[in-house]
Amino acid sequence: MGTVEAAAERVIAATPERIYGLIADYREGRPKVLPESFVDYRVEQGGLGAGTVVTYTLHAARRQRPYRLEVTEPQPGRVLHEVDTTSSFTQDWTVEPAEGGARVRIACSWRGAGGIGGFFERTFAPKGVSRLYEQLLDGIQRECAGGRSAPGP
């Protein structure tokens, strides 16, 4: 077994405060940026930053997997940390000032399978997850541009 990691990042033309507020608002903001592969998204507890618990089913690569994420804010206003209560999956959202707006980074990791299945997981899963993260960044960019399509990266 090895650790599998994936990430994507982009500078988005909005203030760090605007972007962080959008993604830390799990009731109103976050659903606006989720791609269609996130199904049955629901806030179980909280809804704004630390203490929030959300559930959803991710449909990707002809598979479906449920998640139940608990949220902490190790650096309020800058980092959201999400831990799946049903697996080893963790995900971090980091927002920091950058030339032209704010740099948004989404990164995750989990303990992968062993054997040949683990080899394929470590080889192909990061690319698929990174594509999904690019879609999330597209949603953030679109929402920060007022809900209209914005120019690509």
C-alpha positions as CSV (number, residue, x, y, z in Angstrom):
1,M,0.0,0.0,0.0
2,G,1.2,3.5,-0.8
3,T,-0.2,7.0,-0.5
4,V,-2.0,8.3,-3.5
5,E,-1.9,12.1,-4.0
6,A,-3.6,14.5,-6.5
7,A,-3.8,18.3,-6.8
8,A,-4.7,21.2,-9.0
9,E,-4.2,24.9,-8.6
10,R,-5.0,28.1,-10.4
11,V,-4.9,31.8,-9.9
12,I,-8.4,33.2,-10.0
13,A,-9.2,36.9,-10.5
14,A,-10.9,37.5,-7.2
15,T,-9.8,38.4,-3.7
16,P,-8.7,35.6,-1.4
17,E,-11.5,36.6,1.0
18,R,-14.2,36.2,-1.8
19,I,-12.9,32.8,-2.8
20,Y,-12.5,31.5,0.7
21,G,-15.9,32.7,1.7
22,L,-17.4,30.9,-1.3
23,I,-15.8,27.5,-0.7
24,A,-16.1,27.7,3.1
25,D,-19.9,28.3,2.7
26,Y,-20.9,24.6,2.4
27,R,-24.7,25.4,2.3
28,E,-24.8,28.1,-0.4
29,G,-21.4,28.7,-1.9
30,R,-19.9,25.2,-2.3
31,P,-22.9,23.7,-4.2
32,K,-22.6,26.4,-6.8
33,V,-19.1,25.2,-7.8
34,L,-19.6,21.4,-7.7
35,P,-19.5,19.6,-11.0
36,E,-22.4,17.2,-11.8
37,S,-20.4,14.2,-10.7
38,F,-21.1,15.2,-7.1
39,V,-24.5,13.7,-6.4
40,D,-26.8,13.9,-3.3
41,Y,-24.7,16.6,-1.7
42,R,-26.0,17.4,1.8
43,V,-24.9,19.4,4.8
44,E,-25.4,17.3,7.9
45,Q,-24.1,19.7,10.4
46,G,-22.9,23.3,10.5
47,G,-22.5,24.8,7.1
48,L,-19.8,27.5,7.4
49,G,-16.2,26.4,7.8
50,A,-15.0,24.4,10.8
51,G,-17.4,22.0,12.4
52,T,-19.3,21.4,9.1
53,V,-20.1,17.8,8.1
54,V,-21.1,17.1,4.4
55,T,-22.0,14.0,2.6
56,Y,-22.2,13.2,-1.1
57,T,-21.7,10.5,-3.6
58,L,-19.0,10.9,-6.2
59,H,-19.7,9.4,-9.6
60,A,-16.3,9.1,-11.5
61,A,-14.7,6.6,-13.8
62,R,-17.8,4.4,-13.9
63,R,-17.8,4.1,-10.1
64,Q,-19.7,5.6,-7.3
65,R,-18.3,6.2,-3.9
66,P,-20.0,7.9,-0.8
67,Y,-18.1,10.5,1.2
68,R,-18.8,12.0,4.7
69,L,-16.4,14.8,5.3
70,E,-15.7,16.6,8.5
71,V,-14.2,20.1,8.1
72,T,-11.6,21.9,10.2
73,E,-9.8,25.2,9.6
74,P,-6.1,24.8,10.5
75,Q,-5.6,28.3,9.2
76,P,-8.9,30.2,9.2
77,G,-9.4,32.3,6.1
78,R,-6.7,30.4,4.3
79,V,-7.0,26.6,4.7
80,L,-9.9,24.2,4.9
81,H,-9.1,20.6,5.8
82,E,-11.6,17.9,5.1
83,V,-11.4,14.3,6.4
84,D,-13.6,11.5,5.2
85,T,-14.9,9.6,8.2
86,T,-15.3,6.4,6.2
87,S,-11.8,6.1,4.7
88,S,-8.3,7.5,4.7
89,F,-9.2,10.3,2.2
90,T,-8.2,13.8,3.2
91,Q,-8.5,17.0,1.2
92,D,-7.1,20.5,1.6
93,W,-8.3,23.8,0.1
94,T,-5.7,26.5,0.3
95,V,-6.3,30.1,-0.8
96,E,-3.6,32.7,-0.8
97,P,-2.9,36.1,-2.4
98,A,-1.3,36.0,-5.8
99,E,-0.6,38.4,-8.7
100,G,-4.0,39.0,-10.4
101,G,-6.2,37.6,-7.6
102,A,-5.8,34.5,-5.4
103,R,-4.1,31.2,-5.9
104,V,-6.5,28.3,-5.1
105,R,-5.0,24.9,-4.5
106,I,-7.0,21.7,-4.0
107,A,-5.0,18.7,-2.9
108,C,-5.9,15.2,-1.5
109,S,-4.4,12.0,-0.4
110,W,-5.4,8.5,0.7
111,R,-3.9,5.1,1.4
112,G,-4.1,3.2,-1.9
113,A,-4.6,-0.5,-2.5
114,G,-1.8,-2.9,-2.6
115,G,-0.7,-5.2,-5.4
116,I,-1.5,-4.7,-9.1
117,G,-4.7,-2.8,-8.2
118,G,-2.7,-0.4,-6.2
119,F,-0.3,0.1,-9.1
120,F,-3.1,1.1,-11.4
121,E,-4.7,3.3,-8.7
122,R,-1.4,5.2,-8.1
123,T,-0.9,5.5,-11.9
124,F,-4.4,6.6,-13.1
125,A,-6.3,8.0,-10.1
126,P,-4.3,11.1,-9.6
127,K,-5.0,12.2,-13.3
128,G,-8.7,11.6,-12.9
129,V,-8.9,13.4,-9.6
130,S,-6.9,16.3,-11.0
131,R,-9.4,16.6,-13.8
132,L,-12.2,16.7,-11.3
133,Y,-10.3,19.4,-9.4
134,E,-9.9,21.4,-12.6
135,Q,-13.7,21.3,-12.9
136,L,-14.1,22.6,-9.3
137,L,-11.6,25.4,-10.1
138,D,-13.7,26.2,-13.2
139,G,-16.8,26.4,-11.0
140,I,-15.0,28.8,-8.6
141,Q,-13.8,30.9,-11.4
142,R,-17.2,31.0,-13.0
143,E,-18.9,31.9,-9.7
144,C,-16.4,34.7,-9.0
145,A,-17.0,36.1,-12.4
146,G,-20.7,36.5,-11.5
147,G,-21.9,33.1,-12.6
148,R,-21.1,33.7,-16.2
149,S,-18.4,31.9,-18.2
150,A,-15.0,33.3,-17.6
151,P,-11.9,33.0,-19.8
152,G,-9.9,29.8,-19.2
153,P,-6.6,29.7,-17.3
